[in-house]
Amino acid sequence: MAELRPVDLATWNRAEHFRHYLDRVPCTYSFTVHLDVTGLRAALASSGRKAYPAQLWMLATAVNRFRELRMAFDADGALGAWDEVHPAYTVFNREAETFSGIWTRYDADFASFEAAATRDIEEHSRATRFFPKDGRPPNAFDVSSIPWLEFSAFTLDIPGAVRHLAPIFTLGRYVERDGATLLPVAIQVHHAVCDGYHAGRLVAALQELATGHEAWLSR
């Protein structure tokens, strides 16, 4: 079971930045990138696999690489970092034209995660409850998918969420441009734990996973 390991503010080199963007100037920010998923999309299509589990796995793998994206507060308000985090995500009910929020436990092995996520999606794709799968772990981060909408910017307005440190992702509809297939990914983070450098490192990791899909998709 993952632990929330304390972050020592007395020795953390970002402690001053953390306090500034948490208390003095509470600040979250969002941005949208377009990942080149040309090869990944083709490989998924040729193998008959669904894109959503692969996208979720990529996000979770990238997030789990970096401590600043796994930070949270404990019950007493102390800062910590989870050993591991899991994706909580939306599934669409086509008949009801609404969605539900479910989650799947992360597994570094793509095939294992894909099987579990596929089962969860199939089981809850016709759910009418907002949260049909019980037991969402506290060490989860949120992902939404809007596959009908192509966007170049997307912002979530969450009043009072200044202590929500986990990143939030929104996936859009594929964009075809100059022979490439691009996936819009909106990313919202808290400046108290994630600077532009860290955000750039996250995006680089996501693109690396997409470009190097043969290393994990064929397992």
C-alpha positions as CSV (number, residue, x, y, z in Angstrom):
1,M,0.0,0.0,0.0
2,A,1.4,3.4,-1.0
3,E,2.5,5.7,1.8
4,L,2.4,9.5,2.0
5,R,5.9,10.2,3.0
6,P,6.5,13.6,4.8
7,V,8.3,16.4,2.9
8,D,10.7,18.2,5.2
9,L,10.2,21.9,4.6
10,A,13.3,22.7,6.6
11,T,15.5,21.0,4.0
12,W,13.4,21.2,0.8
13,N,14.9,23.6,-1.7
14,R,11.5,24.7,-2.9
15,A,10.0,25.4,0.6
16,E,10.0,29.2,0.0
17,H,8.3,28.8,-3.3
18,F,5.8,26.4,-1.9
19,R,4.8,28.7,0.9
20,H,4.6,31.7,-1.5
21,Y,2.2,30.0,-4.0
22,L,0.2,28.2,-1.3
23,D,-0.4,31.1,1.1
24,R,0.7,34.5,-0.1
25,V,-0.3,34.2,-3.8
26,P,-2.4,31.0,-4.2
27,C,-1.8,30.0,-7.8
28,T,-2.7,27.2,-10.1
29,Y,-2.0,27.3,-13.8
30,S,-3.0,25.3,-16.9
31,F,-1.7,24.9,-20.4
32,T,-2.4,22.7,-23.4
33,V,0.1,20.7,-25.4
34,H,-0.3,18.6,-28.6
35,L,1.5,15.3,-28.3
36,D,2.6,13.7,-31.5
37,V,0.9,10.2,-31.3
38,T,1.1,9.4,-35.0
39,G,3.0,6.1,-34.5
40,L,1.2,5.2,-31.3
41,R,-2.3,5.6,-32.9
42,A,-1.3,3.5,-35.9
43,A,0.1,0.8,-33.6
44,L,-3.0,0.7,-31.5
45,A,-5.3,0.6,-34.5
46,S,-3.3,-2.3,-36.1
47,S,-3.4,-4.3,-33.0
48,G,-7.1,-3.7,-32.3
49,R,-6.4,-2.0,-29.0
50,K,-8.3,0.9,-27.5
51,A,-6.5,4.2,-27.2
52,Y,-8.0,5.3,-23.8
53,P,-6.2,2.7,-21.6
54,A,-2.9,3.5,-23.4
55,Q,-3.4,7.2,-22.8
56,L,-4.3,6.7,-19.1
57,W,-1.2,4.4,-18.7
58,M,1.1,7.0,-20.3
59,L,-0.3,9.8,-18.0
60,A,0.1,7.6,-14.9
61,T,3.6,6.5,-15.8
62,A,4.7,10.0,-16.4
63,V,3.2,11.4,-13.2
64,N,4.7,8.6,-11.1
65,R,8.2,9.5,-12.3
66,F,8.2,12.9,-10.5
67,R,7.7,13.5,-6.8
68,E,6.3,17.0,-7.3
69,L,3.3,15.5,-9.1
70,R,2.6,13.1,-6.3
71,M,2.3,15.6,-3.5
72,A,-0.7,16.0,-1.2
73,F,-1.6,17.0,2.4
74,D,-2.2,14.5,5.1
75,A,-5.2,14.6,7.5
76,D,-3.3,17.1,9.7
77,G,-2.4,19.4,6.8
78,A,1.2,18.4,6.6
79,L,2.8,18.1,3.1
80,G,3.8,14.7,1.9
81,A,4.5,12.8,-1.4
82,W,2.9,9.5,-2.3
83,D,5.0,6.5,-3.2
84,E,2.6,5.9,-6.1
85,V,-0.5,7.4,-7.6
86,H,-3.4,6.0,-9.7
87,P,-5.5,7.5,-12.4
88,A,-9.2,8.4,-11.7
89,Y,-11.0,9.1,-15.0
90,T,-14.3,9.6,-16.8
91,V,-16.3,7.1,-18.8
92,F,-19.2,8.0,-21.0
93,N,-22.6,6.5,-21.0
94,R,-23.8,6.9,-24.6
95,E,-27.5,6.1,-23.9
96,A,-27.8,8.5,-20.9
97,E,-25.4,11.0,-22.5
98,T,-23.7,11.5,-19.2
99,F,-20.5,10.3,-17.6
100,S,-19.2,8.6,-14.5
101,G,-15.9,8.8,-12.6
102,I,-14.0,5.6,-12.0
103,W,-10.5,4.6,-11.2
104,T,-8.0,1.8,-12.0
105,R,-4.9,0.9,-9.9
106,Y,-1.7,1.8,-11.7
107,D,0.6,-1.0,-12.8
108,A,4.0,-0.3,-14.4
109,D,3.4,-3.2,-16.8
110,F,1.2,-1.8,-19.5
111,A,-0.5,-5.1,-20.4
112,S,-1.6,-5.6,-16.8
113,F,-2.9,-2.1,-16.5
114,E,-4.6,-2.3,-19.9
115,A,-6.5,-5.4,-18.9
116,A,-7.7,-3.9,-15.6
117,A,-8.7,-0.6,-17.1
118,T,-10.5,-2.3,-20.0
119,R,-12.5,-4.4,-17.4
120,D,-13.3,-1.2,-15.4
121,I,-14.4,0.7,-18.5
122,E,-16.6,-2.1,-19.8
123,E,-18.2,-2.7,-16.4
124,H,-19.1,1.0,-15.8
125,S,-19.8,2.3,-19.3
126,R,-23.5,2.1,-18.7
127,A,-23.4,3.4,-15.2
128,T,-25.8,6.1,-14.1
129,R,-24.2,6.9,-10.8
130,F,-21.6,9.6,-10.8
131,F,-19.1,7.4,-8.9
132,P,-20.1,3.8,-9.5
133,K,-16.8,2.2,-8.5
134,D,-16.2,2.4,-4.7
135,G,-12.9,2.6,-3.0
136,R,-11.2,5.4,-4.8
137,P,-7.8,5.7,-3.2
138,P,-6.6,9.0,-1.7
139,N,-3.5,8.8,-3.9
140,A,-5.3,9.4,-7.2
141,F,-5.2,12.1,-9.8
142,D,-7.9,13.1,-12.2
143,V,-8.2,12.6,-16.0
144,S,-11.2,13.6,-18.2
145,S,-11.6,12.8,-21.9
146,I,-13.5,14.9,-24.4
147,P,-13.0,12.9,-27.6
148,W,-15.6,15.0,-29.5
149,L,-13.8,18.3,-29.0
150,E,-10.6,19.6,-30.6
151,F,-9.1,22.4,-28.5
152,S,-6.0,24.4,-28.2
153,A,-6.7,25.7,-24.7
154,F,-8.7,24.3,-21.8
155,T,-9.0,25.7,-18.3
156,L,-10.8,24.4,-15.2
157,D,-12.2,27.0,-12.8
158,I,-12.2,25.3,-9.4
159,P,-13.0,27.9,-6.7
160,G,-11.5,27.0,-3.3
161,A,-9.2,24.3,-4.7
162,V,-6.0,26.1,-3.7
163,R,-4.9,23.1,-1.6
164,H,-5.5,20.6,-4.4
165,L,-1.9,19.7,-5.4
166,A,-2.5,16.7,-7.7
167,P,-2.3,17.4,-11.5
168,I,-5.5,17.3,-13.6
169,F,-5.5,16.2,-17.2
170,T,-8.1,16.7,-20.0
171,L,-7.7,14.8,-23.3
172,G,-9.3,16.1,-26.5
173,R,-10.0,14.9,-30.0
174,Y,-7.2,14.0,-32.3
175,V,-5.9,16.7,-34.6
176,E,-4.5,15.9,-38.1
177,R,-1.8,18.3,-39.1
178,D,0.9,18.1,-41.7
179,G,0.7,14.3,-41.8
180,A,0.9,13.9,-38.1
181,T,-1.7,12.9,-35.5
182,L,-1.7,15.1,-32.5
183,L,-3.5,14.6,-29.1
184,P,-4.5,17.7,-27.2
185,V,-3.7,17.4,-23.6
186,A,-4.7,20.1,-21.1
187,I,-2.7,20.0,-17.9
188,Q,-3.6,21.9,-14.7
189,V,-1.1,22.0,-11.9
190,H,-0.5,23.9,-8.6
191,H,2.4,26.3,-8.7
192,A,3.2,25.6,-5.0
193,V,4.6,22.2,-6.1
194,C,5.1,22.5,-9.8
195,D,7.1,25.1,-11.6
196,G,7.4,25.6,-15.4
197,Y,10.5,23.4,-15.4
198,H,8.6,20.5,-13.8
199,A,5.7,21.0,-16.2
200,G,8.1,20.9,-19.1
201,R,9.7,17.7,-17.8
202,L,6.3,16.1,-17.5
203,V,5.4,17.0,-21.2
204,A,8.8,15.6,-22.3
205,A,8.1,12.4,-20.5
206,L,4.7,12.0,-22.1
207,Q,6.1,12.6,-25.6
208,E,8.9,10.2,-24.9
209,L,6.4,7.5,-24.0
210,A,4.3,8.2,-27.1
211,T,7.3,8.2,-29.4
212,G,8.8,5.1,-27.8
213,H,5.6,3.2,-27.7
214,E,7.1,0.0,-29.1
215,A,9.1,-0.5,-25.9
216,W,5.9,-0.9,-23.8
217,L,3.0,-1.6,-26.2
218,S,4.5,-4.9,-27.4
219,R,5.0,-6.3,-23.9
